[in-house]
Amino acid sequence: MAKLVMITGASAGLGEQLAYAFARQQMRLLLLGRNRERLQQVARQATKLTAAPVSILVGDLLDDNGQQAWRQCVAKCGVPDILVNNAALSGFGAVNDLSLAKAQTVLQLNALVPLRLSQLFIQAHQRDERPSYLINIASAGAELALPYAAFHSASKAALLGFARGSQAELQATQINLMTVLPSLMATGHFKQATLPYLKSNRMLVKLMTSIQLAPEKIAKKIVSSSLQGRQILRLPQGYQWVARLNCLAPSLVRKIIALPYQTR
């Protein structure tokens, strides 16, 4: 039987493109999100790419950190062979401007929800003899904290810490955990969440707009890399060199990253 892939936040952006990328691998899909109409649209498009079943599940992961969604997935389709924790909020904004309620929501959806779903996935597969794949979508901000994104960086760093902390335990299993650390993606968040904090410079804005990653290309890379058993995926390629430089000269990297941003 074809592998079952459970994708959270599948109604738009990277989650939508991941649905199409896995569909092209002829895998069964369970797409999760809050917007039924959008999920149905994605499901219809994914159905054109695969002969395997495509199902949707509408709900809010914040209700109970995704536990009900997991139970519904298992009851409806079975235990997923691949779990993609993609649902997230940007969490961008000045520290003093972010309300406690918003901060708690960001930390819950970006950290607690994927960590709980990861735990449920590991519990379900820890004794399996066949490989299974857990994919947590973090952010470059998990390693290279961005200005005006403190809560975003903190929430994504939790996923990186989880991967490093669980690595020894997972070695005794057939579970492959991959943490994805992409830089800025062309999903609409740039204009809404990043642009307001940049310096007023047309060339700078044009440059940062041009380097945004295409979600469809990122999705294809995530699928191929995860099935190869990769543990950390940094995107784009150049970011890997920045990450290495950050280990050697973190203060310098922080100053470079902060250059495009306003100061208060």
Secondary structure as the mmCIF struct_conf table of DSSP 4:
data_model
#
loop_
_struct_conf.conf_type_id
_struct_conf.id
_struct_conf.beg_label_comp_id
_struct_conf.beg_label_asym_id
_struct_conf.beg_label_seq_id
_struct_conf.end_label_comp_id
_struct_conf.end_label_asym_id
_struct_conf.end_label_seq_id
HELX_LH_PP_P HELX_LH_PP_P1 ALA A 2 LYS A 3
STRN STRN1 LEU A 4 ILE A 7
BEND BEND1 THR A 8 GLY A 9
TURN_TY1_P TURN_TY1_P1 ALA A 10 SER A 11
BEND BEND2 ALA A 12 ALA A 12
HELX_RH_AL_P HELX_RH_AL_P1 GLY A 13 ALA A 23
TURN_TY1_P TURN_TY1_P2 ARG A 24 GLN A 26
STRN STRN2 ARG A 28 GLY A 33
BEND BEND3 ARG A 34 ARG A 34
HELX_RH_AL_P HELX_RH_AL_P2 ARG A 36 THR A 47
TURN_TY1_P TURN_TY1_P3 LYS A 48 LEU A 49
BEND BEND4 ALA A 51 ALA A 52
STRN STRN3 VAL A 54 VAL A 58
HELX_RH_3T_P HELX_RH_3T_P1 LEU A 61 ASP A 63
TURN_TY1_P TURN_TY1_P4 ASP A 64 GLY A 66
HELX_RH_AL_P HELX_RH_AL_P3 GLN A 67 CYS A 77
BEND BEND5 VAL A 79 VAL A 79
BEND BEND6 ASP A 81 ASP A 81
STRN STRN4 ILE A 82 ASN A 85
BEND BEND7 GLY A 93 GLY A 93
HELX_RH_3T_P HELX_RH_3T_P2 VAL A 95 ASP A 97
BEND BEND8 LEU A 98 LEU A 98
HELX_RH_AL_P HELX_RH_AL_P4 LEU A 100 LEU A 107
HELX_RH_PI_P HELX_RH_PI_P1 GLN A 108 LEU A 112
HELX_RH_AL_P HELX_RH_AL_P5 VAL A 113 HIS A 125
TURN_TY1_P TURN_TY1_P5 GLN A 126 ARG A 127
BEND BEND9 GLU A 129 ARG A 130
STRN STRN5 SER A 132 ILE A 137
HELX_RH_3T_P HELX_RH_3T_P3 ALA A 140 ALA A 142
TURN_TY1_P TURN_TY1_P6 GLU A 143 GLU A 143
BEND BEND10 LEU A 144 LEU A 144
HELX_LH_PP_P HELX_LH_PP_P2 ALA A 145 LEU A 146
TURN_TY1_P TURN_TY1_P7 PRO A 147 TYR A 148
HELX_RH_AL_P HELX_RH_AL_P6 ALA A 150 LEU A 170
TURN_TY1_P TURN_TY1_P8 GLN A 171 ALA A 172
BEND BEND11 THR A 173 GLN A 174
STRN STRN6 ILE A 175 PRO A 182
STRN STRN7 MET A 185 MET A 185
BEND BEND12 ALA A 186 GLY A 188
HELX_RH_AL_P HELX_RH_AL_P7 HIS A 189 HIS A 189
HELX_RH_PI_P HELX_RH_PI_P2 PHE A 190 THR A 194
HELX_RH_3T_P HELX_RH_3T_P4 LEU A 195 TYR A 197
STRN STRN8 LEU A 198 LEU A 198
BEND BEND13 SER A 200 SER A 200
HELX_RH_AL_P HELX_RH_AL_P8 ARG A 202 SER A 210
TURN_TY1_P TURN_TY1_P9 ILE A 211 ILE A 211
HELX_LH_PP_P HELX_LH_PP_P3 GLN A 212 GLN A 212
STRN STRN9 LEU A 213 LEU A 213
HELX_LH_PP_P HELX_LH_PP_P4 ALA A 214 ALA A 214
HELX_RH_AL_P HELX_RH_AL_P9 PRO A 215 LEU A 227
TURN_TY1_P TURN_TY1_P10 GLN A 228 GLY A 229
BEND BEND14 GLN A 231 GLN A 231
STRN STRN10 ILE A 232 LEU A 235
BEND BEND15 PRO A 236 PRO A 236
HELX_RH_AL_P HELX_RH_AL_P10 GLN A 237 LEU A 248
HELX_RH_AL_P HELX_RH_AL_P11 PRO A 250 ALA A 258
TURN_TY1_P TURN_TY1_P11 LEU A 259 PRO A 260
STRN STRN11 TYR A 261 TYR A 261
#
